[in-house]
Amino acid sequence: MQPLNERAMLVSCKVSVWPAAKTDKKVSAKVAADHAVTERRAGKYRKNCINVDAPEFVAVKKAAGELKTAHYRLTLPWHDDGVRILPSLAHPEYAATMRNLRATFDDRVAEFVAAYPQLVADARVELNGLFCEEDYPDDIAAKFGASVRFAPLPAATDFRAAVDGADEIRAQIEEGVAEAVAAAMRDPYQRLFDAISRMVNRLSDPKAVFHDTLVSNVADLVAILPALNITDDAQLESLRQDAARLLGGIGSAQQLRDDPVARASAAQEAAAIERTMAAFMA
């Protein structure tokens, strides 16, 4: 097997969106004074600087959310600082997906920037006495951004300095990476378990309504798990194949809605996978 640092890399995705909200200090102070309490105890009044339901702003937030969702879907957790593990096998899809979504995000931001002067003008009227000119950045475009950064996975062999305790440092690096990878590999298990469990819950109830994503989410996992399986975990691959066989017998979500017998059969097969996973997911 290739060394892990040759099979995966680290990646971070930073998406910035102007919050379009501001704490109004005057209102906060007035509320505290009116109720004879300290400002800290009374809390803070947060106002929306513009109409946050404006189509242009909603579209920007939607594009930002899609970027973050894709980033997490195609990567594994690393540490709590936003950096994730990107398997080399997933890199082509990740790069293409993020490139397209970043282009969409940039387009939506441009549309919002074009609409911004009118949104501010509308806010001047709608907010009345709450309007404050200082709440509105002159360079609104600078408040938005999306970037992706890659970095190599740390490898103990990269530490070659001739210092006292070098061997111990290398051992600590190896141990830290091993622990982080073990934690990361719990993620694809949890994703599959959650998707199968949702399928069991919905299909086991003949009256339950479900969306096509009940099936498509499992299909998506079946497709990407080989790339996410950076340790060649045989157990995970076996479960993935079980899920693939389940999908092969389902056909489509609509067929499950139309055929109660097929629905019950799929529920039983999904429940068998869930029981297998539950034994070691606890």
C-alpha positions in Angstrom: 0.0 0.0 0.0 1.2 3.5 -0.8 2.2 5.7 2.1 -0.8 7.7 3.4 0.7 11.0 2.5 0.9 9.8 -1.1 -2.8 8.7 -1.1 -4.3 11.8 0.4 -3.7 15.5 1.1 -5.1 18.2 3.3 -7.5 20.8 2.0 -9.3 23.8 3.5 -12.2 25.7 2.1 -13.0 29.2 3.3 -16.2 30.9 2.3 -17.0 34.4 3.5 -20.4 36.1 3.3 -21.3 39.5 4.6 -23.7 38.8 7.5 -26.0 41.7 6.7 -26.6 42.1 10.4 -25.3 44.5 13.0 -25.7 45.1 16.7 -27.5 48.3 17.4 -25.8 49.8 20.5 -28.3 52.6 20.9 -31.3 50.3 20.9 -29.5 47.8 23.2 -28.7 50.6 25.6 -32.3 51.9 25.5 -33.8 48.4 26.2 -31.4 48.1 29.2 -32.3 51.5 30.5 -36.1 51.0 30.0 -35.9 47.9 32.1 -33.4 49.1 34.7 -30.9 46.4 34.0 -27.3 46.4 32.8 -26.6 46.2 29.1 -24.8 42.9 29.7 -27.8 41.4 31.4 -30.3 42.8 28.9 -28.4 41.4 25.9 -27.9 43.0 22.5 -30.3 44.0 19.8 -29.3 42.6 16.4 -30.8 44.2 13.3 -30.9 43.2 9.7 -29.2 45.9 7.7 -31.0 44.9 4.5 -33.9 42.7 3.5 -32.2 39.3 4.0 -35.0 37.7 2.0 -33.9 39.6 -1.1 -33.4 37.1 -3.9 -29.8 38.3 -4.6 -28.8 37.8 -1.0 -30.6 34.4 -0.7 -28.8 33.2 -3.8 -25.4 34.1 -2.4 -26.1 32.2 0.8 -27.3 29.2 -1.2 -24.2 29.2 -3.3 -22.0 29.4 -0.2 -23.9 26.6 1.4 -23.4 24.4 -1.7 -19.7 25.0 -1.6 -19.4 24.0 2.0 -21.6 20.9 1.5 -19.5 19.7 -1.4 -16.3 20.3 0.5 -17.5 18.1 3.4 -19.1 15.5 1.1 -15.8 14.7 -0.7 -13.4 14.9 2.3 -12.8 13.4 5.7 -12.3 15.2 9.0 -8.8 16.0 10.1 -8.7 18.4 13.0 -11.1 21.0 14.4 -9.5 24.0 12.5 -11.5 23.4 9.3 -8.8 21.5 7.5 -10.0 18.2 6.0 -8.4 15.1 4.4 -8.9 14.9 0.6 -8.2 11.4 -0.8 -6.2 11.5 -4.0 -8.9 9.4 -5.7 -11.4 12.1 -4.9 -9.3 15.0 -6.1 -10.5 15.1 -9.7 -14.2 15.3 -8.7 -13.4 17.7 -5.8 -11.4 20.0 -8.1 -14.0 20.1 -10.8 -17.0 20.4 -8.4 -15.4 23.2 -6.3 -14.3 25.1 -9.5 -17.8 25.1 -10.8 -19.4 26.0 -7.5 -16.9 28.8 -6.9 -17.7 30.2 -10.3 -21.4 30.1 -9.4 -20.7 31.7 -6.1 -18.7 34.5 -7.8 -21.6 35.1 -10.2 -24.2 35.3 -7.4 -21.9 37.7 -5.5 -21.6 39.9 -8.6 -25.4 40.0 -8.9 -25.7 40.9 -5.2 -23.1 43.7 -5.5 -25.1 45.1 -8.4 -28.3 45.1 -6.4 -26.6 46.4 -3.2 -27.1 50.2 -3.7 -30.9 49.7 -4.2 -31.0 47.3 -1.1 -29.3 50.0 1.0 -31.7 52.7 -0.4 -34.7 50.4 0.5 -33.2 49.9 4.0 -33.0 53.6 4.6 -36.8 53.8 4.3 -37.6 50.4 5.9 -35.4 50.8 8.9 -36.4 54.4 9.5 -34.7 55.5 12.7 -32.7 52.3 12.9 -30.8 53.1 9.7 -27.1 53.9 10.2 -24.9 54.8 7.3 -21.9 53.3 9.0 -23.4 49.8 8.9 -22.9 49.6 5.2 -19.5 48.9 3.7 -18.4 51.0 0.8 -16.5 48.0 -0.8 -19.2 45.4 -0.3 -17.6 43.0 -2.7 -14.6 42.6 -0.3 -16.9 41.1 2.3 -17.4 38.0 0.1 -14.9 35.4 -0.9 -14.3 31.7 -1.5 -10.9 30.0 -1.5 -9.5 26.5 -1.5 -6.0 25.7 -0.1 -4.2 22.4 -0.4 -1.3 21.1 1.8 0.5 17.8 2.2 -0.3 15.3 4.9 2.4 15.4 7.5 4.9 12.5 7.4 7.4 11.6 10.1 10.1 11.0 7.4 9.9 14.7 6.5 11.4 15.5 9.9 15.1 15.0 9.5 16.6 17.6 11.8 19.6 16.5 13.8 18.3 17.6 17.2 18.0 15.9 20.5 14.8 13.9 20.7 14.4 13.7 16.9 13.3 10.1 17.0 10.7 10.9 19.7 9.4 13.8 17.6 9.1 11.5 14.6 7.3 8.9 16.7 4.8 11.6 18.0 4.1 12.7 14.4 3.4 9.1 13.4 1.2 8.6 16.4 -0.7 11.8 15.8 -1.3 11.0 12.2 -2.5 7.5 13.0 -4.9 8.8 15.6 -6.3 11.5 13.2 -6.8 9.0 10.4 -8.5 6.5 12.7 -10.9 9.3 13.8 -11.4 10.3 10.1 -12.3 6.8 9.1 -15.2 6.8 11.5 -16.8 9.5 9.4 -17.7 7.3 6.3 -19.0 4.6 8.6 -21.3 7.2 10.3 -22.4 8.6 7.0 -23.4 5.2 5.7 -25.1 4.2 9.0 -27.1 7.4 9.1 -28.3 7.0 5.5 -29.3 3.4 5.9 -31.0 4.1 9.2 -33.1 6.9 7.6 -34.1 4.4 4.9 -35.1 1.9 7.5 -37.2 4.4 9.5 -39.1 5.7 6.4 -39.6 2.5 4.5 -40.7 0.5 7.6 -43.7 2.8 8.0 -46.1 2.1 5.1 -47.6 5.6 5.5 -44.4 7.5 5.8 -43.7 10.0 3.0 -40.1 10.3 1.7 -38.2 12.2 -0.9 -36.0 10.7 -3.7 -33.0 11.7 -1.6 -33.7 8.8 0.7 -32.4 6.6 -2.1 -30.1 9.0 -3.9 -28.1 9.8 -0.7 -27.2 6.1 -0.3 -26.4 5.9 -4.0 -24.0 8.9 -3.6 -22.3 7.2 -0.7 -21.9 4.0 -2.6 -20.2 6.0 -5.4 -17.8 8.0 -3.2 -16.9 5.6 -0.4 -14.1 3.8 -2.5 -12.3 7.2 -2.7 -12.9 8.0 1.0 -11.7 4.6 2.1 -8.1 5.8 2.5 -7.0 2.8 4.6 -8.5 0.2 2.4 -10.8 -0.9 5.2 -12.2 -4.3 4.1 -15.2 -4.0 6.5 -16.2 -0.6 5.1 -15.9 -2.0 1.5 -18.1 -5.0 2.5 -20.8 -2.7 3.9 -20.6 -0.5 0.8 -21.2 -3.6 -1.4 -24.1 -4.6 0.8 -25.6 -1.1 0.2 -24.9 -1.4 -3.5 -26.8 -4.7 -3.7 -29.7 -3.1 -1.7 -29.8 -0.3 -4.3 -29.7 -2.8 -7.2 -32.9 -4.4 -5.9 -34.7 -1.1 -5.3 -34.8 0.5 -8.8 -36.0 3.9 -7.8 -37.6 5.8 -5.0 -40.8 6.1 -7.0 -41.0 2.3 -7.4 -40.9 2.0 -3.6 -43.8 4.4 -3.3 -45.8 2.5 -5.9 -45.0 -1.1 -4.7 -45.7 -1.9 -1.1 -44.1 -5.3 -1.4 -40.8 -3.9 -2.8 -40.9 -1.2 -0.1 -41.2 -3.8 2.7 -38.5 -5.9 1.2 -36.1 -3.0 0.9 -36.9 -2.0 4.5 -35.9 -5.5 5.7 -32.7 -5.6 3.7 -31.7 -2.1 4.9 -32.5 -3.2 8.5 -30.1 -6.1 8.1 -27.3 -3.8 7.1 -28.2 -1.5 10.0 -28.0 -4.3 12.5 -24.6 -5.4 11.2 -23.4 -1.8 11.6 -25.0 -1.2 14.9 -23.0 -4.0 16.4 -19.8 -2.0 16.1 -21.1 1.6 15.8 -21.9 1.8 19.6 
